[in-house]
Amino acid sequence: MRYSLEEILQNTSSYVFYKNSDDIFEKEYEPTILLEQVTLKSKNKANPIFLPFKIPINDNISDAFYSIKKAISNGARGFFFDEIRLKEEKYFNLLFEIIEQYKDKIDFIIMTPDTLQAIFELARYTLKNKFIKDVKVITVTGSVGKTSTTEMIYAILKEKYKVYRGEAMVNLRFRTNHKIIEADNDVDFLLFECSGANRGYPRIFSELLTPDAAVVTKVGTENLGIFKSLDGIAEQKCELLTCLHTNNTAVLNDSPEIRRASAKYNCKKVYTKEGDYKLIKSDKNGSTFIYKKNEYEIPVVGTHQINNAMKAIEVAKSFGMTYNDIKNGLAKFQSVGSRWNIDNFNGTTFVSDCPNNPSYETMISCISTFVNLYKDIENKRIAISGIRSLGNHEKKVHTDLAEFIAKQPLKEVICLEPEAKVVYEYLKEHAPDIQVKYYDKPKSLGKDEPFVKYIIDTLGENQAFLMKGQGIDPVIRYEDVRITLKNVFEN
């Protein structure tokens, strides 16, 4: 999206702190954002502006401005800066050092009380004023299945419309706002995956985005430690329906908790559940099923994906999509992120499914799918990390998981991290036919880490191995096990 500088100043709490000429008011600019202080999302942008999430605060002053320097070196013509930093002498001085060093490369510096609030303000203005079409907004939340459901909706809608999805698995507040800013102004649909992990987030998303349709996927044990019960989680997720009205559609998983939580919202409600479809086949190539007398195919592993597909179908139908468009779109669906990657290492079929923090529900569905798909392989092994954010429910949920695993035809279960120690101890006592091992949280996932080294040393012919672990973590990311194995066995 392109903006004049006057537009930005009038619609955010900001002012020009520095400019190199008056020509800046004759240009158009495209705000962009720097993620993790590494990659500037400014490809093919005209005069990009750097909108930082927050200027990093660090004792090492040179590190504090790394993100701005990186942005300028990648072509940013201006940037926002938190006004409060001017009160700190080291930031004040370094700001002027940057101006002196880069005065020929930047057009301006905009000062604002809060860069995050500036992003919100610009996003609200953009939604109301910058799109040339009557853009429709779709939001998706839930404990599990958010990303897959969102991607399925995207696959269907783009059969007929111009849809902006943006980067997948981005569902935080500041990035959701920025996705509005970076969209083209002629799109038909804006599609948002919305986090509900923090209290109040779904309501904030609903009030900002005022969606035309909303989806709440399954409510599961994730974040029980924060919201105390499944009803509490359902209440939180269903706040995404806050700004829907009688002509809008909410597609909801049919559970007692979601039924109760959604009852107070005045919109059209469509509930879907597992028994609503008839399974024709499910194998390593995907699933074929019948839903409401129509046949569909999804080219991804696991019958749990059918639950996501039903919700995507109902959303598409609410916007008048035809059966053929829906069927064709679903058939082209591709999963994103670290989901169900299959490799062959030293004769072992190695499956890694590490998209995000595992929940009880995703553990069960993933292990069930693995066991069913590889039932002809006798030597089946799994490695699992712990389930987090369970609070006082941690022991019970892990015990329930252990009871389920104990009934599976597995040769070995490797438990990682203190949260999973309950599983290890239960299996050691109650599952004598299953070999169990426990490792504390690894410091790295290199080939010499004891956990990874054990896997390398024990992979062999006629095995199937499932790695189900944490996908996003500031310290460890279990998908990296796959990268290490590739380096060991393929080089």
N, C-alpha and C positions, 0 to 999 in steps of 0.2 A: 504494500500500500504506500502511495506517495503523499507527502504532506508539504505544504509551504511552511516555512518557519513561523509565520504569523499564526497559522492554524495550531501549531504545537504550543506556542506561547499562550494563545487565547484559551486553550482547552486543557491546560495543565497548570498546576501551581508552580510556575517557573519564570525565569527571566534570563536575558543574555548577560553573562558575566564577562565574556571575551568574544570579540569578533575581529577578523582580519580585514574586512571591508564591508561596505553596505550592500554589496552584490548578493549577500546571503539571503536577502529578502526577495530576490528574483528567482531563486532556484527552488527545486523540489527535492525533498529528502526522503529516504526510506529507513525508518528505524530498524535496527537489528539487535541481536543480543549475543553476548559472549557466554557460552556455557563452560563451566569448570575452568575458566580463565585460559582456555586452550584454543578453541575453534571459533572463529568469527563466521557467523551465518550471514555472509554478505555477497554470495556469488550472484552475479548478474544484477546487482542492485545499483540504482542510480544514487550517488552521493549518500552512502550509508551513514547512519548515526548510531553510535554505540549507546545502547540502553542497558547499563549494568544492573544486575539484580541488587547488588550492594557493592560498594567499593570495599574490597577486603581490608580488614583491620589486622595488622600484623606488626609485631615488634621490629621486624626487619623492614624498614621503610622502602627498600628497593623492591621487595616482593609486593608491597601494598599497591604499587602502580603498574605491576606487570600486565594486568588485564588491559589497562588503557593503552599502554605502549604497544601491546600485541594488536589491539584493535586498530590503532593508527597505522601500524606497519602493514596491516591487511586492507587499508584503504578507507577507514572511517574518516569522514569529513568533520565530525563533531561528536561531542559526547555530553551526557548528563553527569552532574556531580552533586553529591550530598552537601547541602549548605553547612550542616553542622561541622563538617570536617575543617571548615575555614577557621574554626575556633582553636584548632590544634596547630601549633606552630610548624611542626614537621610536615604536616599535610599542606598547609598554606604555602610554605616555602617550596615544596616539591611541585605543587601545582604550577607555580610560576616557572620552575625549571623546565617543566614539560612544555609550557607555552613558548618559552624561549627556544627550546630544542626543536619543536615541531610547528613553529608558527607558519611555515610555508606549506605545511601538509594538512592543517586543520582549518576549517572555516570559523568555528565558534565553539564555545563552551557554554552549556546551559546550566544554570544553578537552580536547584530545586530543594525544598525541605526534605523530600524523601523520594528517591528514585523509584522505589517500588510503587508508591502511590501515583507517581507520574505515569507509570505504565498502565495502572488501573484507569486513570482518568482518560488517557488517550484511547484505551480500548473501548470504554463506554461511549466516547464521542464517535469512534469509528463505526461501531455497530449501528448507531442511530443515523449517521450522516454520510458515510463514505461508500456504501455499496449501491451500485446502480440498479440492481435487481432487488426484488422482494426476497432477500436471502432467508432461507429456512435454517434453523439451528436445531441440531440433535445432540443430546447429552447422554452419556452412559456412565453408570457407576455400579458398584457391587463389590462383594468380598472377593469373588473369583469370576473370571471370564470377561472382564472389562475390555481388555485389549483385543481378544479374539472376536468378541461381539462387535466392537467398533470397526474392526477391519472387515468383517463380513458385511456390515451395512455399507461401508465404503465400496467394497467390491460390487455390490448390487447397484447402488445409486449411480456409480460412474458408467454403467451401461447406457445411461440416458442423459445424465446431467454432469455439469462441472462441479466437482466437489473438492473442498479443501479439507484435507485430513491433517496435514502437517506431519511432523515427526511422531512416530508411534511411541506409545508408552510414556508420553509426557502428560502428566495430569496434575501437576502442582499449580498453585494459584498464579504465580507470576508467569509461568510458561503458557498456561491456558490463555491469559490475557494477551501475551505476546503473539500467540497464534492468530488472534483476531487482527492484530496490527500487520502481520506479515502476509496475510491472504491477499489474493488479487481482488480487485473491486467488482469483478463481473461473475463471481461464483454463484451457483444456485443454492449450494448447501455448505454450511460449516458444521463440522463433525468433531465433537469434543469427548475425550475420555476424562472423567472427573474423579479425582481421589476423594475418598470419604474417610481417610485414615485419621484426620484431625477433626475435632468437634467443630461444627458450624460450616465446614467446607461446602457440603452439598447445597445448603441454603445460599451461601455466597455465590456459588456458580449459577444457581437458578435466578437469583436477583440480577446478576450481571448479564447473563446470556439470554434470559427470558425465552427458554427453548420452545420450539413448536412440537417436539416429541422428546420423551425421556425414557430411558431404560434402566431398570434396576435388576441386575443379574442375581445370582444366588447370594443369600446372606449366610456367611459361615463363621467359623470360630476365630478368624483373623481379627485382632483387636478386641478380643474379649476382655483383656486387661484394662482397656480404656472405657469400654461401654458396658461392661459387667454382664450382659446377657444378650442372647440373640434378638430379643425384642428391642433392647437398647440399640443394637447395631442396625436393625431394620428401621427404627425410628430415624436414625441418623441418615441412612441412605435415602429414605423416602423423602427427605427434605429437598431432594432434587426436584420434586414435583411442586414446590411452593408456588411458583409463578405460572404454572400451567392453568389454562382455563377450560371451559366446557368444549371448545373445538379442538383442543390438543389431545394427543394420545400418549398414555404411559403404558409401556410394555413391561410386565413385571413377572418375576418368578412366582409361581403359585405355591407359597408356603404359608402356614398359619401366621408367622411373624410379619411377613410382608402384607398379607391380607389385612391384619389389624392396623399396621402402621400406615397403609395407603388409604384406608377408609375415609379419612377426613378431607382428602384432596378432591376438588371438584373438576375432574377431567375424565375423558374416556379412558377406561382401564381394560387392558387385555392381559390375561394371565396365561402363562404357559407352564407346563410341567412335563416330567419325563414320560408319563404315560400317554401323552398326546400324540406321539408318533408311533409308526410301525417300522421296525427295523427290517430292511431287506438283506443287507450284508454289511459287515464291517471287517476290514483287514488292514494290512500294512499300507494299502493305497488310499484308504479313506473309508467313508461310510455312504451307503445309499439308504434312503428312508422315505416313507410316505407320511406327509403331514396334511391334514385336512383334504384328503383325496388326491393330492398332487405329489408327484415323485421328485425328489431332489438328491443331489450328490454333492458331498463336500470332500475335497482331496486332502484331508488331514486325518491323522490317526486319532482314534478315541471316540467312543460314542458320547462322551460328555460334551463334545463339540456340537452335537445335534441340539442340545439345549440352547447353546449360543445361536445356532442357525435359526431355530424357531423364532427367537426374539428379533433377529435381523429380518426375517420374512415378514413378521407383523409390522415392523417399522416401515418397511418398503411398501407394504400394502396400504398403510395409512396415508401414503403420499401418491397413491394411484399407480404404482409400478405394476406391470403385467406379470403374469406367471412366467412367461418366457424370459423376460428381463431378469427376474429374480433367480430363476433356475440357471441361466447363463452366468450371472454374476457370482453365485455361490460356487459354481464349478471352477471359477477362476481364482477363488480365494486362496491366498497364501498366508501362512502364519508368519509372524514377525518375532524378533527377539530370540532368546536362547531356548526355543521350544522344540522338543522332540527331535533333536539332531541325531542322526544315525551314522556311525562310522564302523570300520572294521579294523581292529588293532590286534595284530598277532593271532588272527583267527577268531577273535571275540567280537560278537556284535555288541557295540558299545552305544548305549542310548543316553544322551544327556538332556535333561529337562530342568533348566535352572533359570526361569524368567524373572522370578522375584521371590519374596519371602514365602516359603511354603506354608500352606494352611492344612488343617486336618483333611478338608475336603479334596484339595488338590493332590495331597499325598495318596489318599485312597483311590481316586480316579486314575492317577498315574501308575501306581503299582498294579491295580487291577488290569489296566490296559496292557502293561508290560507282560504280566503273567499270561494273559489270554493270547497275546500275539506270538509269544515264544513258548507256547505250551509243549511244542515238540522238542525243545531243548531242555535236557534234564538239569544241567548245571546253570541255574539262574542265580545271579548275585545282585544285590542292591547296596547302594551307599546313600544314606539320608542325613541331612543336617537337621537341626532342631527347629521347632515351630516357635515363633516369638510373639510378643505382645499379648500373652495369655493371662498375665497377672496371676491371681489365685487359682486359675483353672489349669495351670501348666501341667501339674502332675496328672490330673484326670484325663486331659486330652491326649497326652503322650501315652498314658496307660491304655486308653481306647485304641490308639494307633497300634500299640504293641500287640494287643489282643487280635486285631485284624491281621497284622503281619504274621503272627504265630500260626495262622490257619492257611497261609499261602505255601505253595510248593517251591520254596526257596532253599538253596544250599547255604547261602551266607548273607548276613546283614551286617553292614559296617555303619556304626552310629558315630556322628560327629558333633562336637560341641556339648557343653554341659546340659543344655536343654534336652538333648536326645539321650542322656544317660539313663533316664527312666525306661526308655525303650530297650536299651542294652540290658539293663538289670532284669527286666521282665522276661525277655527272651532267653536269657541265660538260665533262668529258673524254670520257665514253663514251656520252652521249645527246644527239647534236647536234640531234635533232628536238624536244627538250623545252627550253623556255626556263626558266632557273633564276635565282633571286635569293636573296640571303642577307641577313639582318638579325641583328644582335646582339640579345640579350634586351632587349625594349622596357622603358622605364622606366614606361610607362603604356600604356593601350589606348584613349586618347582619340582624337578625330578628327584631331588634329594630329600624332600620333605617325607618323613616316615610314612604318612598315609598314602601319598602319591607313589612312593617307592614300592610299597606293598602291592598296590594295584599293578604297577609295571611288572613286578616279579611274578605275579600270579595269573596274568592274562594268558589264555591259551586256546587251543582248538575247542570247538563245540561248547562255547560259553555264550551266555547273554548277560550283559551287565547294565544296570540302570543307575545313573548318577542323578539323584533328585536332591537339589540343594539350593541354597541361597543364591539368587542371581544378582542382586544389587546390595552391596555392603561396603561401607567405607574402608574396611580392612581386608575382607576376603570375598572372592567371587568364584563359586565352585564350577562355573562354566569354564574357568581357566584350566581345570583338570584336562578337559578335552584338548585344549591348545598344547599343553605339555605332552600329552600322549601323541599328538600329531607330530610334534618335534622329535620325539623318541623313536616312533615306529615308522614314520614316513620319510625321514631324512637319512 
